[in-house]
Amino acid sequence: MPQLSLYVDEHTLERLRRAAKLERVSVSKYVVDKLNRIIRTEWPENYGRLFGAIDDESFRIERSQGFQDDMHRERM
């Protein structure tokens, strides 16, 4: 299995060790699990069902504001 070296400060390493210990895994497994969550390439299961699931005014698309609504800026 390929290996990866990371340079982290002592504070970060200690936080990683504590977090891994709470999940009862090695630091390496903990970091790999977190990286896999971040670089996931597929959508979560049932993600497509969310589209249109919320009917609320706060989720409406606002009209696009043109540049005429910008404030005047002094030329440099």
Wavefront OBJ file of the C-alpha trace (Angstrom):
o trace
v 0.000 0.000 0.000
v 1.387 3.462 -0.853
v 2.485 5.725 1.964
v 2.113 9.468 2.369
v 4.178 11.688 4.652
v 2.551 14.751 6.178
v 4.224 17.537 8.076
v 2.005 18.897 10.845
v 2.718 20.940 13.931
v 2.615 19.351 17.398
v -0.757 20.874 18.234
v -2.372 19.425 15.104
v -0.790 16.022 15.680
v -2.098 15.935 19.231
v -5.597 16.825 18.028
v -5.398 14.048 15.415
v -4.286 11.550 18.045
v -7.152 12.499 20.366
v -9.728 12.358 17.565
v -8.469 8.959 16.387
v -8.502 7.643 19.935
v -12.132 8.734 20.377
v -13.059 6.762 17.257
v -10.832 3.858 18.358
v -8.806 3.802 15.145
v -5.212 4.530 14.252
v -4.199 8.061 13.288
v -3.521 6.773 9.779
v -7.012 5.255 9.422
v -8.596 8.365 10.891
v -6.835 10.644 8.386
v -7.625 8.339 5.434
v -11.323 8.246 6.417
v -11.456 12.052 6.633
v -9.646 12.483 3.314
v -12.015 10.044 1.607
v -14.995 12.056 2.835
v -13.505 15.243 1.407
v -12.505 13.868 -1.987
v -15.654 11.803 -2.541
v -16.583 11.806 -6.217
v -20.110 10.443 -6.038
v -23.243 12.052 -4.651
v -24.611 10.746 -1.355
v -27.360 8.147 -1.595
v -30.795 9.680 -2.369
v -29.246 13.094 -3.050
v -31.397 13.520 -6.171
v -34.581 13.242 -4.113
v -33.772 16.509 -2.369
v -34.377 18.632 -5.470
v -37.642 20.520 -4.966
v -38.196 18.979 -1.540
v -38.359 22.352 0.247
v -41.167 24.757 -0.561
v -40.170 27.911 1.258
v -39.841 31.552 0.171
v -36.292 31.712 1.509
v -35.245 29.183 -1.163
v -36.364 31.264 -4.137
v -33.876 32.536 -6.698
v -33.572 36.309 -6.492
v -33.742 38.372 -9.633
v -30.316 39.054 -11.026
v -29.106 42.545 -10.282
v -27.400 44.325 -13.128
v -24.428 46.602 -12.933
v -26.756 49.622 -12.918
v -27.483 48.775 -9.270
v -23.797 49.064 -8.301
v -22.687 52.193 -6.529
v -20.617 54.708 -8.469
v -16.881 54.246 -8.069
v -14.255 56.869 -8.628
v -11.961 56.251 -11.590
v -8.307 55.791 -10.742
l 1 2 3 4 5 6 7 8 9 10 11 12 13 14 15 16 17 18 19 20 21 22 23 24 25 26 27 28 29 30 31 32 33 34 35 36 37 38 39 40 41 42 43 44 45 46 47 48 49 50 51 52 53 54 55 56 57 58 59 60 61 62 63 64 65 66 67 68 69 70 71 72 73 74 75 76
